[in-house]
Amino acid sequence: MDYNAQLDAALDRLHQEGRYRTFIDIARDKGHFPHAVWHRPDGTEQTITVWCGNDYLGMGQHPVVLDAMHEALDAVGAGSGGTRNISGTTVYHKRLEAELADLHRKEAALLFTSAYIANDATLSTLKLLFPGLIIYSDELNHASMIEGIRRGGGLKRIFRHNDVQHLRELLEADDPAAPKLIAFESVYSMDGDFGPIREICDLALEFGALTYLDEVHAVGMYGKRGGGVAEQLGLMGRIDIINGTLGKAFGVMGGYIAASAKMCDAIRSYAPGFIFTTSLPPVIAAGAAASVAHLKTDQALREKHQTQARILKTRLKGLGLPIIDHGSHIVPLIVGDPVHTKMISDMLLSDFGMYVQPINFPTVPRGTERLRFTPSPVHGPKEMDALVHALDSLWSHCALNRAEKAG
């Protein structure tokens, strides 16, 4: 076996299909986000504007967060020293879990090193806790949820995206006595659409199922205190397990679940992905706790974020560009071809100093390749004007189709 030839062939396929992924070496400019410095391949530097970051509210630059991290660093140093069971639990971890439990009005919360690990570890462990468990999963659930369900083994049912009637049919076809769990998301990040939380909760009640809601793209940004879409709809009490991230709106790193004290204790005690992983550094936990606490009171920042998203969508629609608008903060611009998507992304960066990564298969279906913009409260009118004018120019340059212009 020529292993190198096999690797070359695998990578060549990606290049030929136009979906080989390239890392862009950037350094965010503290205090001036969304501006950053791009370290170009030729060794030169260029100031750019970041349009695809998941630090949705700019909290990764917020003084409240940075001050808390400096204080923790000076007090206890860098690393946590081990797993949560072996010297890796500190006052900072406990404080953060308390803030998260309070955010979601749950008895407890449990920290993981990422929301991916939180999903994977929790969903794969639930089969151990509830023998015979059947998991009903939305077909567009995140890869971490799919992987956790797969690794757990046992029975699973996939229902069509946001199709409550199909979910009902699947529930009706199974043994009424079998333990059940419905896993879905509040905001699906590629199209920016919302899950039918209330309707799924109604079905869960009717069929005696647990509910598992991924709020990764909603925590910090929706609800009166940033608890997510479930909080905004007054439904947090009907969700058994909420998954969230600390690496997007909260601007730091890590993931978690919030649930009953008994549920969190069971996952803590049985999930290998929790037991055998070094805990988050205290400095990270301190910054995240400060961010969560701050965003519970900063409704103005949330409102400004939504306003910026609406403005960008309105302006792109006015140019006749094919965006998807489900009313969330996510702005997907459909190009429909991996080569053109990469070309526009490259030209935005090199010619206009604007960074947005192409999104291709398998993240999205073939033929729906896109650029996904994440406007934030710190993207001002100047940045917005520059982006809109650049996209208008490049769309014409690449001879791509437009929808009928608004107005």
C-alpha positions in Angstrom: 0.0 0.0 0.0 1.3 3.4 -1.0 -0.1 5.5 1.8 1.2 8.8 0.6 -0.4 8.2 -2.8 -3.7 7.6 -1.1 -3.4 10.8 0.9 -2.5 12.7 -2.3 -5.6 11.3 -4.0 -7.8 12.2 -1.2 -6.5 15.8 -1.0 -6.6 16.2 -4.8 -10.3 15.3 -4.8 -11.0 18.3 -2.6 -8.9 20.6 -4.8 -10.7 19.4 -7.9 -14.1 19.9 -6.4 -13.1 23.4 -5.2 -13.7 22.6 -1.6 -10.2 22.3 -0.1 -10.2 24.3 3.1 -7.5 26.9 3.7 -6.6 28.4 7.1 -6.3 32.2 7.1 -3.6 33.4 9.6 -5.2 36.4 11.3 -4.6 38.3 14.6 -7.5 40.1 16.0 -6.8 43.7 17.0 -7.7 44.0 20.7 -10.1 46.9 21.2 -10.7 47.3 17.5 -12.7 44.2 16.6 -13.9 43.4 14.0 -10.6 44.6 12.5 -7.7 42.2 12.4 -4.3 41.7 10.8 -3.9 39.1 8.1 -0.5 37.6 7.8 -0.4 36.9 4.1 1.4 33.9 2.6 4.0 36.2 1.0 5.1 37.4 4.5 3.4 40.8 4.3 0.6 42.0 6.6 -2.8 43.5 5.7 -5.5 45.1 7.9 -8.9 43.3 7.3 -12.4 43.2 8.6 -13.7 39.9 9.9 -17.2 39.0 8.7 -17.5 35.4 9.6 -16.5 35.2 13.3 -18.7 33.5 15.9 -17.8 36.0 18.6 -21.2 37.4 17.8 -21.3 40.2 20.3 -17.6 41.1 20.5 -17.4 39.8 24.1 -14.0 38.3 23.4 -12.7 41.9 23.5 -14.9 43.2 26.4 -13.1 44.8 29.3 -15.3 42.9 31.8 -14.1 39.6 30.4 -10.5 40.6 30.0 -10.3 42.0 33.5 -11.7 38.7 35.0 -9.2 36.7 33.0 -6.2 38.8 34.0 -7.3 38.5 37.7 -7.5 34.7 37.5 -4.2 34.4 35.6 -2.4 36.4 38.2 -4.1 34.5 41.1 -3.8 30.9 40.0 -1.7 30.7 36.8 -2.4 29.1 33.4 -3.6 25.5 33.5 -6.2 23.7 35.6 -3.8 20.9 36.6 -6.0 17.9 35.7 -9.4 16.5 35.1 -12.3 17.7 37.2 -11.8 14.6 39.4 -8.1 15.1 39.7 -7.3 18.6 40.9 -9.0 20.2 38.0 -12.0 21.7 39.8 -11.6 25.3 41.1 -13.8 28.1 42.4 -13.8 29.5 38.9 -15.4 26.3 37.4 -18.0 26.2 40.2 -18.8 29.9 39.7 -19.3 29.4 36.0 -21.5 26.4 36.4 -23.6 28.3 38.9 -23.9 31.2 36.5 -25.0 28.9 33.7 -27.5 27.0 35.8 -29.0 30.4 36.8 -29.0 31.5 33.2 -31.2 28.6 32.1 -33.2 28.4 35.4 -31.9 24.8 35.9 -30.7 23.1 39.1 -27.3 22.5 37.7 -24.9 22.9 34.8 -21.9 20.8 33.7 -18.8 22.2 31.9 -17.0 20.6 29.0 -14.0 21.8 26.9 -16.3 22.5 24.0 -20.0 22.4 23.0 -19.0 19.6 20.5 -17.7 17.5 23.4 -20.8 18.4 25.5 -23.1 17.1 22.8 -21.0 14.1 22.0 -20.4 13.0 25.6 -23.9 13.6 26.8 -25.9 12.0 23.9 -23.6 9.0 23.8 -23.9 8.5 27.6 -27.7 8.8 27.8 -28.0 5.3 26.3 -26.2 3.9 29.3 -28.5 5.7 31.7 -31.7 4.8 30.0 -31.4 1.2 28.5 -33.5 0.9 25.4 -33.6 4.6 24.8 -34.8 5.7 21.4 -33.4 9.1 20.2 -35.3 11.1 17.6 -33.0 13.5 15.9 -33.6 16.3 13.4 -31.9 15.5 10.1 -30.0 18.8 10.2 -28.7 18.5 13.7 -25.0 19.5 14.2 -22.3 16.9 13.5 -21.5 16.7 17.3 -25.1 15.6 18.0 -25.0 13.1 15.1 -21.7 11.7 16.4 -22.9 11.4 20.0 -26.1 9.6 19.0 -24.1 7.3 16.7 -21.5 6.4 19.3 -24.1 5.7 21.9 -25.5 2.9 19.8 -29.1 1.7 20.2 -32.1 2.9 18.4 -32.4 6.2 16.6 -34.9 7.8 14.3 -34.2 10.7 12.0 -37.1 13.1 11.3 -37.3 15.5 8.4 -36.0 19.0 9.3 -38.5 20.8 11.5 -41.2 18.4 10.4 -43.3 17.9 13.5 -45.8 15.7 11.8 -43.1 13.3 10.7 -41.7 13.3 14.2 -45.2 12.4 15.5 -45.4 9.5 13.0 -42.1 8.1 14.2 -43.1 8.4 17.9 -46.4 6.7 17.2 -44.7 3.8 15.5 -42.5 2.9 18.5 -43.3 1.1 21.8 -45.1 3.5 24.1 -43.2 2.1 27.1 -39.7 2.7 25.6 -37.7 5.6 27.0 -37.5 8.4 24.4 -35.5 11.6 23.8 -36.0 14.3 21.1 -32.8 16.1 20.1 -33.0 19.3 18.1 -31.6 22.8 17.8 -33.1 26.3 18.4 -31.1 28.1 15.6 -29.7 26.0 12.8 -26.5 27.8 11.9 -26.3 27.3 8.1 -29.7 28.6 7.1 -30.4 30.6 10.3 -33.9 29.0 10.8 -35.5 28.3 14.1 -36.6 24.9 15.5 -40.3 24.5 16.4 -39.5 24.3 20.2 -43.1 24.6 21.5 -44.5 22.0 19.1 -41.7 19.5 19.9 -42.2 20.1 23.7 -45.9 19.3 23.2 -45.1 16.1 21.4 -42.6 15.2 24.1 -45.2 15.6 26.8 -47.7 13.6 24.9 -45.3 10.7 24.3 -43.4 10.8 27.5 -40.1 11.8 25.9 -37.2 13.8 27.2 -36.1 17.0 25.3 -32.6 17.9 24.4 -32.1 21.4 22.9 -28.9 22.7 21.3 -28.8 26.5 21.9 -25.3 27.0 20.7 -26.1 29.7 18.2 -28.6 31.4 20.5 -27.2 31.6 24.1 -26.3 35.2 25.0 -28.2 36.6 22.0 -31.9 35.7 22.6 -34.1 36.0 25.6 -34.4 38.6 28.3 -31.1 37.5 29.9 -29.5 35.7 27.0 -30.8 32.3 27.9 -31.6 31.5 24.3 -34.6 31.0 22.1 -36.3 28.8 24.7 -36.1 31.7 27.2 -37.4 34.1 24.6 -40.4 31.9 24.1 -40.9 31.1 27.8 -40.1 27.4 27.3 -36.9 26.8 29.3 -38.9 24.9 31.9 -40.1 22.4 29.3 -36.6 21.5 28.1 -34.9 18.7 30.0 -31.3 19.2 28.8 -30.0 22.5 27.2 -26.6 22.5 25.4 -24.7 25.7 25.0 -21.3 27.1 24.1 -19.0 29.7 25.7 -17.1 30.2 22.4 -19.6 32.2 20.4 -21.7 35.0 22.0 -19.9 34.7 25.3 -16.6 35.2 23.4 -14.4 32.7 25.3 -14.2 28.9 25.0 -15.9 25.8 26.2 -19.3 24.1 26.3 -21.9 22.9 28.8 -25.2 21.3 29.5 -27.8 22.7 31.9 -30.3 20.3 33.4 -31.6 18.8 36.7 -29.0 18.2 39.4 -29.6 14.5 39.1 -29.1 14.5 35.3 -25.8 16.5 35.5 -24.6 14.2 38.3 -25.3 11.1 36.2 -23.5 12.5 33.1 -20.6 13.7 35.3 -20.3 10.2 36.7 -20.7 8.1 33.5 -19.5 10.2 30.5 -15.9 9.3 29.4 -15.7 12.6 27.5 -16.1 14.4 30.8 -14.2 12.0 33.2 -11.0 11.7 31.2 -10.6 15.3 29.9 -8.5 18.0 31.5 -10.8 20.7 32.6 -10.9 24.2 31.2 -8.1 26.5 32.4 -9.3 28.7 35.4 -8.6 31.8 33.4 -11.0 30.7 30.7 -13.7 29.8 33.2 -13.3 33.2 34.9 -13.7 35.1 31.7 -16.7 33.0 30.6 -18.4 33.5 34.0 -17.9 37.3 33.7 -19.3 37.2 30.2 -22.4 35.2 31.1 -23.1 37.5 34.1 -22.6 40.6 32.0 -24.9 39.5 29.2 -27.7 38.7 31.6 -28.1 42.5 31.9 -27.0 43.9 28.5 -30.2 43.7 26.5 -29.1 46.8 24.5 -26.2 44.8 23.0 -28.5 42.0 22.0 -30.9 44.5 20.3 -28.0 46.2 18.4 -26.8 42.8 17.2 -30.3 42.0 15.8 -30.5 45.5 14.2 -27.2 45.0 12.4 -28.3 41.7 11.0 -31.5 43.2 9.7 -29.7 46.1 8.1 -27.3 43.8 6.2 -30.0 41.5 5.0 -32.1 44.4 3.8 -29.3 45.9 1.9 -28.3 42.6 0.3 -31.9 41.9 -0.7 -31.9 45.4 -2.2 -29.1 44.3 -4.5 -31.0 41.2 -5.5 -28.5 38.9 -3.9 -29.9 35.5 -3.0 -29.8 35.5 0.8 -31.8 33.2 3.2 -33.7 35.2 5.8 -35.5 33.3 8.6 -35.4 36.2 11.0 -32.3 35.2 12.9 -28.9 36.9 13.2 -27.3 34.6 10.6 -26.9 35.9 7.0 -26.3 33.1 4.4 -25.6 34.3 0.9 -26.1 31.4 -1.5 -23.6 31.1 -4.3 -24.4 27.5 -5.3 -21.0 26.5 -6.7 -17.8 25.7 -4.7 -15.4 27.2 -7.2 -17.3 30.6 -7.3 -17.7 30.6 -3.6 -14.0 30.2 -3.0 -13.3 32.8 -5.7 -15.5 35.4 -4.1 -14.1 34.6 -0.7 -10.5 35.0 -2.0 -11.2 38.2 -3.8 -13.0 39.7 -0.8 -9.9 39.1 1.3 -7.1 40.0 -1.1 -8.8 42.9 -3.0 -11.1 44.4 -0.4 -9.7 43.3 3.0 -12.8 41.5 4.1 -12.6 38.0 5.5 -15.5 35.5 5.1 -14.8 31.8 4.7 -16.6 29.7 2.0 -18.9 27.0 3.3 -19.1 23.9 1.1 -20.2 20.3 1.2 -20.4 18.4 3.6 -21.2 21.2 5.9 -24.0 22.2 3.5 -25.6 20.2 0.6 -24.0 20.4 -2.8 -25.5 23.2 -4.9 -26.1 25.3 -1.8 -22.5 26.5 -1.2 -22.5 29.8 0.5 -20.8 32.7 2.3 -22.1 33.0 5.8 -22.0 36.5 7.3 -22.2 37.2 11.0 -22.7 41.0 11.5 -22.1 42.1 15.0 -22.8 45.2 17.1 -19.2 46.5 16.3 -19.6 46.3 12.6 -20.3 50.0 11.9 -21.8 51.8 8.9 -18.4 52.2 7.3 -17.7 48.4 7.4 -21.3 47.7 6.2 -21.0 50.0 3.2 -17.7 48.6 2.2 -19.0 45.0 2.3 -22.2 45.7 0.4 -20.3 47.6 -2.4 -17.7 44.8 -2.6 -20.3 42.1 -2.9 -22.2 44.1 -5.6 -19.0 44.4 -7.6 -17.9 40.8 -7.2 -21.4 39.3 -8.0 -21.3 41.2 -11.3 -17.7 40.2 -11.9 -18.5 36.5 -11.5 -21.7 36.8 -13.6 -23.9 35.2 -11.0 -27.6 35.4 -11.0 -29.6 37.9 -8.9 -33.1 37.8 -7.6 -35.4 40.6 -8.5 -34.2 43.6 -6.6 -36.2 44.8 -3.7 -38.0 48.1 -4.0 
